[in-house]
Every structure is written in structure tokens, then in C-alpha cells.
Amino acid sequence: MSMRDPLAIGMIILLAFPALAQGPKLGQPIAPADAAAWDISIAPDGSGLPPGRGTAKEGEAVFAAKCQACHGDRAAGGPNDALVGGVGSLAPGKAPVKTVGSYWPYATTLFDYVRRAMPFQEAKSLTSAEIYAVSAYILNLNDIIGPDDVLDAQSLPKVRMPNRDGFNPFPRNPK
């Protein structure tokens, strides 16, 4: 047996430290209820959306108070990200402008992203109603829904995004 043999080295380690043979014992088991609080994923079909509702008119005030500093007036951009515009810019030979209205394939992704990451300095601080309202406002600015359309767990997944068919299906999961 040579000390360069990985199997021999592994056996020596297991003999010297028998607890390693049982695997690492990190942390403690988590209760399903505790894990559920972290499971905030929203699927494209809307599964996982919470109760609540909002309109673009309601979202305008939330956007002005919590989003405008980074996304600019009417979400047109600067100092960070534009959320509107870019329609038609994904064509070959053009400089792509990837916004919610020009690039994102599902409206549920907007809700999911805002819920997880916005506002930047206070992520996860918005209520579900505020997120529905801000999502409605951004979708309205992109001419995807009307100013009085109500977004909720039933209507949001039905919103047809302009670039819904602009992605190639993943080859192992053709649809």
C-alpha cells in the first residue's frame, strides 16, 4: 500500500476519525413549516403566488416612493435600470435593450423578482399588494395591461408578455 494511493489515504483518515464515516453532522433538521417560509418561488404558471391584488394606478404611488430613485421617472431608467422601452430592439443587428416589456417572457417573473430583491436596499420589504400594484404599474408603462386592470394570483399568470415566444426551449425539456 502506497501513501499515494487515494483509497489508502481515505482508509487512514476514516480509521483516524471514525465520525467521518457517518458523514458530516451540520446544523439540525428543519421543520417543514420553517422551510415553507423560505419557499417563495413563483412559477411561470403562477403557482406560489400569494393572496393580494393591485392596479397600475395604485402601483404608481408605490413606485414613486420605493422604486423611482433607482429606476427613474416612469421606469425609463437611470441611474440604474430601465424597466420600459426596448420593444423591437432584440432583432439581429440592433443593440438589445432588455427590459420587462421587451425581454421578459412571463409576468410572474416580474412579481417573483420584485418580491425577492426589491427595493434594492430593503429587499423583501414590500407587501404582496404593493408587489401586485408595482408589477401592474410596470406592465402598464410597457403597454401590456391597462391602468385599471387588476393583478392578482389568478390574472397575473394570464398576462401575455410580448417576448413570450422569443426563447428557445431547453432541449431536455421540450415544450
C-alpha positions in Angstrom: 0.0 0.0 0.0 1.5 3.3 -1.1 0.7 6.6 0.6 0.0 8.0 -2.9 -3.0 5.6 -3.3 -6.2 7.7 -2.7 -8.0 4.7 -1.3 -5.3 4.1 1.2 -5.3 7.7 2.3 -9.1 7.6 2.6 -8.9 4.5 4.8 -6.3 6.0 7.1 -8.5 9.1 7.5 -11.6 7.0 8.3 -9.7 4.9 10.8 -8.2 8.0 12.5 -11.5 9.9 12.5 -14.4 7.3 12.7 -17.1 10.1 13.0 -16.3 11.0 9.3 -17.6 7.6 8.2 -21.1 8.6 9.3 -21.0 11.8 7.3 -20.9 15.4 8.4 -23.4 16.4 11.1 -24.0 20.0 10.3 -26.8 22.1 11.8 -30.1 20.5 12.8 -33.2 19.2 10.9 -35.6 21.9 9.8 -39.3 21.7 10.4 -41.4 21.8 7.2 -43.2 24.9 8.5 -39.8 26.7 8.9 -38.7 25.7 5.4 -42.0 26.9 3.9 -41.2 30.5 4.9 -38.2 30.3 2.6 -40.1 28.7 -0.3 -41.2 31.9 -2.1 -40.7 30.7 -5.7 -43.3 31.8 -8.2 -43.6 29.5 -11.3 -44.5 30.9 -14.7 -48.0 29.3 -14.3 -48.5 31.3 -11.2 -48.2 28.5 -8.7 -46.9 30.0 -5.5 -48.5 33.5 -5.9 -49.8 34.8 -2.6 -53.2 36.4 -2.0 -53.4 40.1 -2.8 -54.2 42.5 -5.6 -53.1 45.7 -7.2 -53.6 48.1 -10.1 -51.3 50.3 -12.1 -52.9 53.4 -10.5 -52.1 52.0 -7.0 -48.6 51.0 -8.1 -47.7 54.5 -9.3 -47.6 55.8 -5.7 -45.6 52.7 -4.5 -43.2 53.1 -7.4 -42.6 56.8 -6.7 -41.9 56.1 -3.1 -39.8 52.9 -3.3 -38.5 52.4 -6.9 -38.1 55.7 -8.7 -34.8 56.7 -7.1 -33.1 53.8 -8.9 -35.3 53.2 -11.9 -36.1 56.8 -12.8 -39.3 58.7 -13.6 -41.9 56.3 -15.1 -39.3 53.5 -15.0 -37.4 54.9 -18.0 -34.0 54.4 -16.5 -31.0 55.7 -14.7 -29.1 55.8 -12.5 -29.5 52.0 -12.7 -32.1 50.1 -14.7 -34.7 51.0 -17.3 -37.8 48.8 -16.9 -39.7 50.1 -20.0 -38.8 50.5 -23.7 -36.7 48.4 -25.9 -39.5 47.0 -27.9 -38.1 45.7 -31.2 -34.5 46.0 -30.1 -33.9 42.3 -29.8 -33.8 41.9 -33.6 -30.5 40.9 -35.2 -28.2 43.9 -35.9 -29.7 46.1 -33.2 -28.3 46.9 -29.8 -30.6 44.9 -27.5 -32.4 46.8 -24.7 -33.6 44.1 -22.3 -36.5 45.5 -20.2 -39.5 43.9 -18.7 -41.5 44.9 -21.8 -39.1 43.8 -24.4 -37.4 40.7 -23.0 -39.1 39.0 -20.0 -41.2 36.1 -21.1 -43.5 35.8 -18.1 -45.3 38.5 -16.0 -44.9 36.1 -13.0 -41.2 36.6 -13.2 -41.6 40.3 -12.5 -43.6 39.6 -9.4 -41.0 37.0 -8.3 -38.1 39.3 -8.8 -39.6 42.3 -7.1 -40.7 40.1 -4.2 -37.2 38.7 -3.7 -34.9 41.6 -4.5 -36.6 45.0 -4.4 -36.3 47.7 -3.3 -32.5 47.2 -3.5 -31.7 48.5 0.0 -34.8 46.9 1.6 -35.3 43.6 -0.2 -38.5 41.6 0.8 -40.0 44.7 2.5 -43.0 45.2 0.1 -46.4 43.6 0.9 -48.0 41.3 -1.6 -50.5 44.1 -2.5 -47.6 46.5 -3.1 -45.9 44.0 -5.4 -49.0 43.3 -7.4 -49.5 47.1 -7.7 -45.9 47.9 -8.8 -46.0 44.9 -11.2 -49.2 46.3 -12.7 -47.7 49.8 -13.0 -44.6 48.5 -14.8 -46.7 46.3 -17.1 -48.9 49.3 -17.8 -46.0 51.5 -18.6 -45.0 48.9 -21.2 -48.5 48.9 -22.7 -49.1 45.3 -21.7 -52.1 45.9 -19.4 -54.4 48.8 -18.8 -54.3 51.3 -15.9 -57.4 49.8 -14.3 -56.6 46.1 -14.8 -56.4 44.2 -11.6 -53.4 41.9 -11.0 -53.8 39.1 -8.5 -52.9 35.4 -8.3 -55.5 34.5 -11.0 -54.9 37.3 -13.5 -51.1 37.7 -13.4 -50.2 34.4 -14.9 -52.6 35.1 -17.8 -50.8 38.3 -18.8 -49.2 37.6 -22.3 -45.8 39.1 -22.5 -44.5 40.4 -25.9 -41.4 38.2 -25.8 -43.2 35.0 -24.5 -42.2 33.1 -27.6 -38.7 34.7 -28.0 -36.8 31.9 -26.2 -35.7 28.5 -27.4 -37.0 25.6 -25.3 -34.4 23.8 -23.2 -33.6 20.6 -25.3 -34.1 18.2 -22.3 -37.5 19.6 -21.6 -39.1 20.4 -25.0 -42.4 22.2 -24.9 
